[in-house]
C-alpha cells in the first residue's frame, strides 16, 4: 500500500510506507526551499536491528550535523560529526569494534643465512680464542677456499675450507666436564706463576681444548664446569642471565643475627649495593657456618660481603652453580655431563 501527496508550490513532502520482509519501511522527507534546510528521518530494517539516520544538510554557510547508528557484527557503530562548509573544523567521534590482533612476526636474528663469523669458527675448532683468531686473520695466516683473508667481520658457511698456516681447521666436538674443585688450584688455562691449574685435574680426559666457565678463587672449592662451548659459557657467565650460585661459608666466628639480617636486606660495598637472595645458618648451634644464595658474579663478592662486616672467611665451598651440583663427586673428581644436563643448560631451564 503506497500513499503519496505532492505539492508544487515551494516545497514537496513525500510520505511512503512499503511492507518489506517482516518489518515496515518508513520515509519522511522535506525538501529545502528558499534558504531552509532539508531534513530526513529514515528507519530501515537491516540484519535484525534498526538503522537510524538523522541528517541536516548545510546550505548558505550553515553547518551540517550527522548522527548515525548502524548495526554491524552484533554491536553498534556510532558516529557523531559536525561539518562546516567553509574553512572550519570537522570533528568526529567514532566507536569501532576492535580488530583481532594478527600474530607478530619473530624478529630475524641474522643467522637465517646459515653463515658464521670467521673468528668464531676458528675459535670453535679449539685453535685459539676469538680475540687470538682476529690477530691471526690480521697477520695473514688464515685462508678461506684458498683466498687470503685479512679483514674483520667475514662470514663463512659450513662448506667453506678454512686453513691456518696451511693446515685445515675443523670444528671440534663439544665437551662438558664437571669437577669438584679442590683447594690450591687456580681456574685459568695458563698461569706461569701457578703450580696447579684445574686443567691438571682433567688431563687426558679429552683431546679438545676446554676452559673453565667462570672463576673460583684459589682457596675456594666446589662446583666448576669446563667446556669448549663458547655460546653456553656466555649464557652461564653474563650478568644479564643471573645464574644462581649457592655457597657454604665457614667464618672465623659466629655470625650475629643482626649482621645476617643486613646481608639479607642489602649492604653497600666499594663497587655498589649488594644483597643475598637468601641466607641462613646451616647449623642451629654453630653460628659460624652459613649458606648463602646469590646471583652476582662480581669478583670475590662472597668474601667481601662478610669482610665488610668484620668477619673472615675461613672456608668457602660452592655447592650449586646454574643447576649443577657436586653430588657423588669427591674433592678433585670429575665427570662428563649427561645429554639431559647439557640440554637443560642450553634451554636455560636452570636458574
LOMARVO-832263 format. One record per residue (C-alpha): y, x, z. Coordinates in pm, whole numbers, padded with zeros to 5 digits, always signed. Each point is the difference from the previous one (the first is absolute). Example, Ala and Ser with C-alpha at 12.3 -4.5 7.8 and 13.67 -1.06 7.14 Angstrom:
BEGIN
-00450+01230+00780/+00344+00137-00066/
***
This chain:
BEGIN
+00000+00000+00000/+00332+00155-00110/+00345-00133+00087/+00305+00154-00168/+00369-00083+00005/+00263+00181-00209/+00376-00004+00027/+00210+00171-00266/+00337-00004+00172/+00058+00323+00195/-00342+00065+00158/-00360-00084-00067/-00243-00085+00276/-00376+00000-00058/-00264-00133+00231/-00362+00054-00094/-00323-00076+00174/-00333+00103-00155/-00345-00020+00152/-00187+00337-00040/-00337+00083+00158/+00007-00131+00354/+00370+00038+00089/+00328-00123-00151/+00261+00211-00174/+00358-00086+00081/+00316+00123-00173/+00363-00076+00080/+00263+00172-00210/+00376-00012-00014/+00169+00165-00299/+00329+00176+00071/+00315-00130-00158/+00358+00112+00017/-00029+00281+00252/-00259-00160+00227/-00327+00175+00085/-00343-00104-00119/-00256-00068+00270/-00375-00021-00044/-00261-00106+00253/-00361+00025-00111/-00339-00044+00162/-00308+00104-00193/-00359-00006+00120/-00169+00343-00037/-00325+00142+00143/-00013-00245+00287/+00346+00084+00136/+00345-00120-00110/+00256+00207-00183/+00358-00077+00085/+00312+00121-00177/+00362-00065+00089/+00250+00154-00235/+00375+00008-00036/+00119+00144-00330/+00324+00194+00004/+00288-00104-00224/+00354+00127-00026/-00046+00302+00235/-00179-00188+00278/-00321+00140+00154/-00349-00117-00074/-00242-00046+00290/-00376-00013-00033/-00256-00096+00264/-00356+00005-00117/-00342-00044+00159/-00305+00066-00215/-00361-00025+00108/-00206+00314-00081/-00338+00122+00121/+00000-00221+00306/+00336+00117+00140/+00355-00091-00100/+00248+00226-00169/+00362-00058+00097/+00313+00117-00177/+00357-00064+00101/+00280+00141-00213/+00363-00030-00092/+00117+00108-00342/+00367+00035-00078/+00100-00025-00362/+00272+00263-00012/-00044+00340+00166/-00117-00110+00344/-00303+00096+00203/-00343-00150-00063/-00203-00024+00320/-00366-00094+00023/-00233-00035+00298/-00363-00019-00102/-00329-00031+00182/-00295+00110-00211/-00365+00024+00097/-00100+00364+00067/-00225+00160-00256/-00328+00161+00092/+00050+00374+00035/-00186+00211-00252/-00204+00292+00139/+00191+00326-00010/-00125+00281-00215/-00110+00307+00193/+00236+00295-00050/-00135+00282-00209/-00095+00314+00186/+00041+00242-00288/-00373+00082-00004/-00102-00270-00247/-00008+00256-00280/-00282+00190+00173/+00199+00325+00012/+00040+00244+00289/+00256+00271+00066/-00119+00345-00092/+00077+00156+00339/-00187-00279+00177/-00303+00049-00222/-00002+00376+00063/+00016-00062+00377/-00289-00249-00027/-00221+00274-00144/+00031+00191+00326/+00174+00297-00159/+00319-00031+00205/+00260-00240+00139/+00243-00195-00221/+00285+00234+00087/-00208+00302-00096/-00104-00181-00320/+00369-00037-00093/+00043+00374+00044/-00302+00072-00222/+00138-00233-00270/+00343+00164+00005/-00162+00343-00016/-00176-00095-00325/-00352+00012+00139/-00103-00355-00096/-00099-00140-00340/-00088-00356-00106/-00221-00034-00311/+00089+00360-00088/+00376-00058+00026/+00202+00197+00256/+00181-00228+00248/+00299+00131+00197/+00204-00315+00072/-00030-00230+00303/-00104-00365-00007/-00254+00022-00283/-00272-00266+00015/-00354+00033-00132/-00301-00225-00051/-00356+00043+00122/-00103+00118-00351/+00244+00293-00009/-00128+00355+00060/+00201+00188+00262/-00042+00374+00044/+00136+00245+00255/-00006+00365-00105/-00243-00099-00273/-00242-00173+00238/-00062-00374-00043/+00087-00209+00305/-00204-00304+00105/+00083-00259+00260/-00190+00046+00325/-00223-00250+00171/+00175-00150+00303/-00130+00122+00335/+00068-00147+00346/-00108+00185+00315/+00066-00110+00359/-00008+00260+00276/+00040-00001+00377/+00245+00286+00026/-00048+00239+00290/+00272+00192+00181/+00148+00326-00140/-00043-00099-00367/+00309-00041-00218/+00028-00275-00262/+00125+00210-00291/-00178+00112-00315/+00128+00356+00025/+00165+00169+00298/+00001+00383+00016/+00078-00015+00374/-00277-00246+00088/-00340+00126+00102/-00170-00336-00063/+00086-00296-00225/-00165-00339-00028/-00137+00102-00340/-00221+00252+00178/-00180-00296+00159/-00100-00147-00340/-00063+00321-00192/-00266-00061-00262/+00015-00380+00037/+00130-00045-00355/+00123+00205-00295/+00317-00208-00040/+00333+00119+00141/+00076-00225+00300/+00286-00003+00250/+00089-00176+00329/+00163-00343+00000/+00291+00046+00239/+00006+00253+00279/-00126+00049+00352/+00137+00270+00229/-00213+00305+00069/-00074-00132+00350/-00048-00364-00105/-00354-00122-00060/-00156-00303-00165/-00015-00197-00324/+00108+00182-00317/-00066-00087-00365/-00042+00257-00279/+00016-00101-00366/+00115+00090-00351/+00131-00353-00066/+00376+00037-00027/+00074-00371-00037/-00193-00090+00314/+00161+00287+00191/+00344-00137-00083/-00102-00349+00107/-00129+00122+00335/+00288+00233+00087/+00317-00155-00144/+00212-00162+00277/+00044-00329-00188/-00375-00075+00028/+00013+00033+00382/-00361+00099+00064/-00111-00045+00360/-00101+00296+00214/-00151-00018+00351/+00002+00296+00241/-00167+00071+00332/+00254+00195+00206/-00067+00217+00305/+00312+00083+00204/+00071+00258+00269/+00072-00282+00248/-00027-00374+00037/+00225-00207-00225/+00234-00222+00198/-00008-00370-00081/+00374+00010-00065/-00045+00280-00256/-00288-00185-00164/+00234-00298-00039/+00269+00222-00153/-00243+00127-00265/-00107-00357-00075/+00358-00127-00042/+00127+00313-00173/+00186+00325+00069/+00243+00213-00198/-00098+00354-00104/+00201+00263-00184/-00109-00141-00335/+00049-00367+00087/-00146-00303+00174/-00376-00033+00049/-00231-00238+00180/-00375-00037+00030/-00179-00295-00158/-00211-00012+00315/-00063+00220+00304/-00225-00036+00304/-00192+00197+00261/-00354+00090-00108/-00117+00045+00360/+00097-00250+00273/+00002+00280+00258/+00113+00311-00189/+00352-00076-00128/+00019+00332-00184/-00210-00136-00290/+00154-00252-00238/-00070-00144-00343/+00287-00040-00243/+00018-00174-00337/+00274+00106-00241/+00087-00025-00370/+00257+00278-00020/-00100+00319-00177/+00282+00219+00132/-00094+00355+00099/-00142+00039+00352/+00120-00353+00076/-00252-00080+00276/+00058+00326+00185/+00378-00037-00027/-00007-00355+00139/-00164+00112+00325/+00192+00327+00024/+00329-00191-00018/-00102-00178+00322/-00102+00318+00183/-00374+00009-00073/-00215+00268-00161/-00281-00097-00236/-00308+00195+00105/-00237-00149-00255/+00060-00221-00306/-00284-00163-00193/+00043-00229-00302/-00271-00265+00016/+00114-00226-00289/+00178+00056-00331/+00057-00271-00265/-00328-00175+00080/-00210+00316+00046/-00153+00110+00330/-00202+00299+00123/-00298-00215+00096/-00329+00194-00006/+00184+00324-00080/-00005+00275+00258/+00287+00244+00017/+00001+00220-00312/-00241-00225-00196/+00076-00173-00330/-00140-00259-00241/+00078-00153-00341/+00164-00342-00001/-00211-00288-00127/+00096-00187-00317/+00094-00298+00214/+00235+00209+00214/+00165+00149-00308/+00041-00345-00153/+00157-00137+00318/+00247+00289+00012/+00100-00048-00363/+00043-00375+00048/+00230+00067+00296/-00233-00210+00213/+00053+00206+00316/+00320+00024+00201/
***
